[in-house]
Amino acid sequence: MNKTLENRFYYLDNFVTVVESIRTRYRHLLNSEEQTFVDGFGSLPQSSAALLVRMVMRKGELFRLGKLRYDEIGCTENAAAPLVQAGWISQQPLVDIEQLFSVLTKVEIAAAFPLLRHSKITRKSEQLVFLREAGDAGDDTARMRSLAEWWPDAGDSLLQLSRPVAALCDRLRLMFFGNLYQDWSEFVLSELGIFKYEQFDLSPDTQGFSSRQDLDDYLHLHACRERFLDGEPPHSVVADIAADPYPNPWLEERRSKLLFQIAQHHERNGELSQALRIYADSSRPGARLRAIRVLERCGQLAVAFELARQAELQAESEAEQQQLLRVMPRLRRACGYPKLPKSSAVSIIQHEIALPRPDPGMSVEAALSQHLACADAPALYVENALINSLFGLLFWDAVFAPVPGAFFHPFQSGPADLHSADFRTRRARRFENGFALLHNGGYREVILQNFRIKENIQSPFVFWGAIDDDLLAMALDCLPPLHLEKCFERILQDIKSNRSGLPDLIQFWPAEKRYQMIEVKGPGDRLQDNQIRWLDYFASHEIPVAVYYVQWTGENA
């Protein structure tokens, strides 16, 4: 049996790992009360520490004693006593009626309130409304009481996790993981061998947070996001978001993303002036283009045209350039400007082919691959896997370089700043070394060596299940290093966008050391924007690529 499963206190050990990591790396970012917690946690009896961790890992802050039963902890009341003494949990807390409803079942609620015993109301929300509207009883429900006062026959009691402790545990999780979407299950997935991770340098020199203010700002932005997602009026959320950009690029990215999402909400609801104002405050890629489109909808065509011209002069990405090619002719026409001559487009090889409809379950890509393949020219489905994997294997050391703010904990599949604008520049020397290998021929050995020694270690680029020795050998034999260099350069231009959109198939002619990438479109399917950008890039750099439009034999197009 796995050691994790044998150890009944595995969750406590994992929590202790986090606490000790914070004490070592970030003690200077904790206030006196937080330092008291991380120092005092280790002196708790094991059962008490385990009970606290169980409560922290469960949802909410109120718990019924009768439902906190764990064999390894034993008597919950005894385990709770030191926690009560430390002020980290409360016994018999006073709760309002909404809190009461959160811990009782519908049947128990009916038993606790005589007015409901003969009612046919079945939903808790309706039970609550009924009680609040029931005259004197409604006034009575406004009080704070213990569970025993609300329901003398409950036969149970409540424990309440201290809000400062709950908030501190979220802060500890943020400091350890560098985010709040990862949780304690990461430990288990690693210890069970489900995921393998690269070994990072987690010394103080590489720590992710440099100030307590960064932590406070992150938690504040997270709270604002939760309020927005919970349906709070957007204007009240926006009022609490910092008006000026954060000096920390990582935080500013989060602020801009939240503003962008709120602006999209306003745009979808037809609240265009609000959307326009908030797009202007967001530096997130795509915000400027959305602002142009909103200006169009508002009839502010001249302003939209000027903003689009600015974007043409300094486009933020290929995606924006592509969209501007569609927007500008319309704006020029609307503003009375003459039509510009069309620039010559690069030529992409296209084929139309009719194939017998395949058996159910076989994709159009598999059908074309089967049709094109022959003994001396295999055609393989690789999509984004091959080029990304070759990139990840060649630049493994650059991707996992120990730069400050990249790695927070041992369970990261890639650096936290992967999508940052300065990702490449912060690792410039390592990337230069990798590109040099493409020029001197050393790239093949590095790729094959990392394929062996890094096997199944999580990476944002390497698709372990989709590549094998034969595929790597053919790719390295048939893809010229110049072509690899061009592909890798484009990935680095915009990692978030350019890791996807690559052609579906690749066909090799090993004897001739050549290849062709193939994008497949089935009946009624169209090229997506990111696919078009890759195809145009390939064509402009003379990288062999073709698009196959497949129809089924005997069926109308």
N, C-alpha and C positions, 0 to 999 in steps of 0.2 A: 504493500500500500504506500502511496505517496506520503512523504513526511508532512506535507501540508494537511492532508486529511487525517493523519495520525495525531497531530497536535491540535487539541481541542481549543487552545488559546491562540491559534494562528493569527486571528484578527487583532488580538491584543499585541502580539509581537510586531505586527505590521505598523500599528499605531505608535508603538514605542520607537520603531525605526524612524518614523516621521518626526516625532518629538526630538529625538536625539540629533537628527540631521539639522533641525532648526536651531537647536542649542549650539551646534558646532558652527554652522554657516551664517546664521542670521540673528544671533542673540542681541547684537547691537541695534536691531530694528524692532525689538520688543520693548513695551513699556514695563513698568515695575510689576503691575498685576499679571501681565502675560508671562513675565519671567518667573513669578511665583508659581504659576500653573505648571510650566514646563519643568521647573525644579522640583515641585511637590508631587507631580504625577508618579514619579518613580518610587516614591516612598509609600504609596497606597498599598493596602493588602491586594493580592492578586485578584481576588473575587470582586473587590470594589472597583479596581481599575477596569476589569473586564466588563462590569455592568455599565460603567460610564461610556466605554467605547461602543457597547451594544446600543445604548441610547443615542449616541452621536451618529451612528451609522443608520439609524432608522429615521423615518420621516416624521417631522413635527417635533414639538417640545413637550407634549403631554403624553404620559404613558400610564396604562392601568397596571397596577401591581400584579394582578392576576394573569396578565399576558406577558410579563417579563420573567418567564420561567426558562432557565437554561441549566441543563444537568451539570455542566462544568462550573457554574457559578454557585449553585446550591441555594441557600435561603436568600431571597432577594432583599428582604428587610434588613438582614444582618449586613449584606454587602452594601446596602444603601447608606447605612449609618455614617461611615467616615465621609461619604460624599456630602451628606447633609451638614455635617460638622464643618466641612471646608467651605460650605456655601455654594457648592457647584450644582446641587440639585435641591429641590424643595419637596417636603412631604405635605400631603393634604393641602395643596395650593388652592386659593380661591379662584374660581373660574366663572366666566359669564356664560350665558345660555348657548351661545354659538360654540364656545369651547366644549361645553358639556355635550352638545350634539355630535361633536367630532369624535368623541370617545365612546359614545353609546350606540347600540343598534336601534333600529326602528321599534323593535319589540320592547326593548328596555326603556325607550323614551315613553312609550305608551304606558308602561308599568309605573314609571316615575311620576307621571302627570295624570291625575284622575280625569281631567277634562278630555283626555285622549283615549281613555280605556274602551269606550264604546264607539269611537270614531272609525269611519271607514277610510280615513286618509292613509295613504300608503307611502308617500314620499316624505323624507325627513325635512326637505325644504318646505313642504306644505304644512307639516306639523309645526314647524317653527313660526310660520306666518299665522297659523291658527291661534297659537298660544299668545302671540304678541297682540293679536286683535281681540282677545277674549276679555275685554273689560278690565276688572281689577286684576285678573290673572296676568294680563299684559303688563301692568305696572310692576307686578311682582317678579316678572322675569328679568327686569332690568338690573337686579342686584347681583353682586359677586358673592359666591358661596363655595364651600367645599363640596365634594361629591356627596358626603354623608348628609349635608344639609339639603342638597337638591333632592337626594333620593335616599332616605334612611334605610331602605331595604336593599341597597346596592350590594352589600357583602363584599365590597372591594374598596380600594383607595387609589389615589393618584400620586404619581411622582412627576415633577416638572423639571426639565433640564434648564439650568440657568441660561437666560438669553446671552449674557456676556460670554459664557463658556461655549455656547453654540456658535456665536459669532467668531470667537477665537479659533475654534476648530476649523471653521471655514477659512480663516486667515492662514492657519497652519497648512491646510490643504493647498491653498493658493501658493504659499511660499515654497512648498515642496514640489508641486506639479507644474507651477507656472501658469495654471489655469484653473477653472472651476468646473470644467466638463469631465475631467478625469476624476475617478474616485478610488476607494480602497480596493475595489476588485482588481485593479491593475496588479497588485501584489500576487493575488491568487493565480491570475492568468500566467504570470511569469513563473511562479514556483511550480505550477502544474506542467510547465514545459510547453504550454500552448503558444506562447510567444517567446522569442529570443531577442535580446536587445544588445546593441553595441555597448562596449564599456566606455563610459565617458570620464573625462577629468572633471570632478566636482569639487575642486579645491576652491578656497575663498576667492582666488584671482578670477575665477570664471563664473562667480555667482550671478544669478539672473537679476536680483533686485539690489539696487544701490542705495535706496532711500525708503524710509517709511512712507513718505508722501506718495511714492509710486504705488505702494500697496493700497493706501487709502483711496487713491484715485481709481485704481482698478476695481476695488470693491464698490465704490460709488457708481461707476459706470455699469457694473454688473447689476446693481440694484435698480438702476434706471431702466436697463434692458428688461429686467423681470417685470417691472411695473408696466412697461409698454406692452409686453407679451400678454400680461394679465388683463389687458383691456382698459387701463387707466387712460383718460383723455390725453392725447399726444402733446397738447400744448403745455400741460402741467409737467410732463416728463421733460420736454425740451427746456422748460424754464430752469430745471435743475442740472442740465448738462452745461459744462464749462463753455462759455462764449468764445474763448480764445483757444487756439490749438495748444495741445500739450507739448512741451519741449522734448518729452520722451517719445520717439517715433513709434514705438510699440503701443503705447497708450493712445497716441493720436490716431493710429490705425483703427483701434477699437472705437474711439469717439466718432470718427468719420463714418465707420460702418453703421453705427447706431443711427446717426443723423440721416444717412442714406436710406435706411429701412423706414424711418419715420416719414421722410419725404415721399418715398414710394407709396406709403399708406395714404398720404394726402392726395397724391396724384391719382391713385386708383379710385378714390372717392370724389374726384372732381374738384378738390379744394386746391386749385392751381396756384393761387398766390402764396399760400402756406408752403406748398411743395417747392416753389421756386426759391423762396427765402431760405429754406433749409438746405436745398441742394447747393446753394451758394456758399453755405457754411461748411460743406463737407468736401474734404480733399480726396475722398474715395474714388478710385478709377471708375469712370462711367457717370459720375455725378454731373460733370460738365455737359455731356451729351444729353442726359435727361433734362437738364436745364434748357438746352436748345430746343428740345422737343416741346417742353412745356411753354416756352416763349412762343413757339409756333401756334400752339393751341389757344394761347391768349391773344393772338393776333399781333403780337409785338415782333413783326417780321424783321424790321431793320435791326433791332437789338439782337435777335436770334442770328441774323446774318453776320454781324460784327463778332459775336462770340464764336461762331463757327469759323470765321476767318482766322481769329486768334488761335483756335485749335489746330487749323491746317498748318500754321507756321510752326507750332510746337506741339505736335500730337503726343499724348501720353502713352500711346500703345498702338500696335498694329490694328487692334480691334477698333479703336477710335478712328484711325485713318480709314478703315474699311467702311465704317458707318458714315463718315463724312462724305465719302464718295457718293453715297445715296442721298444724303441730306442736302448737300450744296447745290446740285442742279435745281432742286425744287425751290430752295430759298432764292437763288439767283433769278429764277423765272418770276417768283412772287414779288421780288423787289425791283423788277424791271431791268435787270442786268442782262447783257447778251449771253447767249449760250456759248460755253467754251468748247473747243474741239476735243473730241475724245482721245485720250491717250491710248497708244497701242497696248493691248493686253497680251500677256505671255500666252503662248500656245500650249495647251495640255492635251495629250493624246486621249481620245475618247473612243470607246467601242460600244456598240449595241449588240447584244447577243441574246438569242432565245435558247432556253434550256428546258428540258422536261421538268415539270413540277416535281420537287423532291418529296420523299416520304415525310409525313408529319413529324415534326421535331427536328428536322434538318434545316439549318439556317441557309439563307441565300449565299452567305459567305462560304459556307462549307460546300454548297452545291457548285459554286464557281471554282473553288479550290480543287475539288475532285475532277472537274472538267478540264482544267488547265494543266494539272500535274501529270508528269510522265516520269519514267525511270531516271532519266538524266536531268530532269528539271522539276524538283519538288516545289509545290506551292503551299505555303503554310499560313495559317491564321495567326497573326502576331499583334495586330492593331497597335496599341500604345506600348506593348510589353517590350519589344526588342530594342528599339532605339533608347527608350528610357533606361532599360537594364544595362545596356552598354555604357551609357552615360554614368549611371550610378556606380558601376564596377570600376570604371576608369578613375572617376573623381571621388572614390569612397573617402579618402583621407581629407579631401577638401570639404565634403558635405558634413563630415563628423569632426571637423576641426574644433578645438576647445576655445572658441572665442567667447568673450563675456556676453552673457545673456542668451546663449544658444541652448544650454542644457541645464535643466533644473533638477532632474531626478533620473533614476536608472531605467525608467520605463518609457523612453522616448524613441519613436521610430525615425525621428529626424529632428533637426534643429528648430527651435521656436521661431527663428527669424527667417525661415525658408522663403517666405513670400515678400520679405522686405526689399526695398529698392536697393539697399546697399549690401545685399547678401553676397554678391560676387566680390565687391571691392574689399570687404572685410576678410576675404580669403584669397586675395589676388595672387599671392605668390604660389599657393598650392594649385590654383587653377592654371596659372601659367606653366607650372611644372607638368600638369596633365596634358595641356595642349602641346607642349614640347615633345612629349612622348609620341604624339601623332605624327610629328615631323621626323623624329629619329628612329621610328620603328619599334620603340619599347612598349607601346600601348598594348600590344597583344599579350605579352607576358603578364603585365599588371592586371588586365581584365581577367585572364584565366586564373591567375593566382588568387585574386579576390573572390572569384567564383568558387574556388575550393575552400579557402580559409574562412570566408564570411557566410558560408552556407546557411540559409534560412534565418539569418539575422535581419530583423525588421529594417526596412529602408523606404524612404519616400519615392524611390525610383526603381528598385530592383523587384521584378515580378518573378519570385522564385518558382512558383508553380507553373510558369509558362515558358521557361527556358531550360534547356538541357545542354549537354556537351555537344551533341550533333548540331543543334541550332547555332550555338556559339561558334563552332568550328566553321560552318558554312558562312556565317555572317562575317567573320574575320577574314575569311578567304576571299569573299566576293565584294564586300563593301570597301571601297578605297578609303584610306584615312582622310583624304580631302573631303569626301562626302560626310564622313562621321564628324569632322570638324565643323562643317557648315550646320549640321543638325544640332550639335551640342551648343554652338554659339546661339542658335535661335532659342533653344530651351532656356539658356541663361538670360536671354533678353526679357523673358516674362515667364518665370517658372510656373506660376499658377495657371496661366492660359495655355502655355505651349507644351505641357506634359500630356495634353490630350489632343485629339483631332488628327492623329497620324493614320495613314492608310491601313485598311483591314488586313490585306494579304501581302506577302512578299514571295516572289518566285526567284529561285536561284538556278543558275547554270554553272555548277561547280567546275566543270572541265574548262569552261571559258572564263571563269572568275568574274562573272557579271551577275546582275540581278535586276529586278524591277519591282517597285512597290505598286500595289494595286488597291484603289478605293472601289468598293462594291456598293452599288445602289440597286435595291430591288424594285419591283413594280410600285410606282407611286412615291418612291422615296426621293428626297432631294439632298443635295450637299448642304451641310451646315456651315456657318460662317467660319468656325475655327478650322474645319476641313479645307475650305477654300483657301484660307491663308497659308496652310501648309502646302497645298498643291501649287499655289502661285510661287511660293518660296522655292520649292523643288524645281519647278520649271525654269525659274530665273537663274538657278545655279546649276542647271543641266544635270540634275539628279533624276535618274529614270523613274518615271511614275506614269500611271495611266488610270483612267476611270472607266469602269465597266458598268453599263446600264443593262440590267438583266430583266428580261421578260420571260414568262412561262409559255412554252410552245402551245400555239393554238388559242391563246388568250389575248384579248385586246389590251393595248397599252393604256 
